[in-house]
Amino acid sequence: MKKVLQPGRGLSAVQRRQLELMAIVRANTVSPLRAEVDETLRHMAELKEQGVKHEPLNKLIESKTGTISVAEWMGF
């Protein structure tokens, strides 16, 4: 929720509670995916310092455009 400060108007009690709850949830949420990403980035930085080239994470396996015709699909 976005805090908007307007002169003469503050946050309502419901909005304050929602912001407090969201802050508590954010502080207590520990994402295993975030930890894994951090570990991978740390490992890649160590390899980069050692001068080791890492394997590309995204590889192009096949590059085709368009849709094949029925004749090509059937082998004619």
C-alpha positions in Angstrom: 0.0 0.0 0.0 1.3 3.4 -0.9 1.5 6.1 1.8 0.0 9.3 0.6 0.4 12.3 2.8 -2.2 15.0 2.3 -2.4 18.1 4.4 -5.0 17.7 7.1 -5.6 14.0 6.4 -3.7 11.1 7.9 -3.9 7.3 7.5 -7.0 5.6 8.9 -6.7 3.0 11.6 -7.3 0.2 9.1 -4.6 1.5 6.8 -2.1 1.8 9.7 -2.9 -1.8 10.7 -2.5 -3.0 7.2 0.9 -1.2 6.8 2.1 -2.6 10.2 1.0 -6.1 9.2 2.7 -5.9 5.8 5.9 -4.7 7.5 5.8 -7.6 10.0 5.2 -10.1 7.2 8.0 -8.7 5.1 10.4 -8.8 8.0 9.6 -12.4 9.0 9.4 -13.9 5.5 12.6 -15.7 4.6 12.5 -16.9 1.1 14.5 -20.1 0.3 14.6 -19.0 -3.3 16.1 -15.7 -2.4 18.8 -17.5 -0.3 19.6 -19.8 -3.2 19.9 -16.9 -5.7 22.2 -15.1 -3.3 24.3 -18.2 -2.9 24.5 -18.7 -6.7 25.5 -15.0 -7.2 28.1 -15.2 -4.5 29.6 -18.4 -6.1 29.6 -16.8 -9.6 31.4 -13.7 -8.1 34.1 -16.0 -6.6 34.6 -17.8 -9.9 34.9 -14.5 -11.7 37.6 -13.3 -9.2 39.5 -16.5 -10.0 39.2 -15.9 -13.7 37.1 -18.9 -14.4 34.5 -18.4 -17.2 31.1 -19.7 -16.1 28.8 -21.7 -18.3 26.1 -19.6 -19.9 22.9 -19.9 -18.0 20.7 -19.4 -21.0 21.6 -21.4 -24.1 19.9 -21.3 -27.5 19.0 -24.8 -28.4 17.1 -24.4 -31.6 16.3 -21.3 -33.7 13.3 -21.7 -36.1 10.7 -19.3 -37.3 7.2 -19.9 -38.5 5.1 -23.1 -38.6 6.0 -26.2 -40.6 3.6 -27.2 -43.3 1.6 -30.5 -43.1 3.7 -31.8 -46.0 7.0 -31.2 -44.1 5.4 -32.7 -41.0 4.4 -35.9 -42.8 7.8 -36.2 -44.5 6.9 -35.4 -48.1 
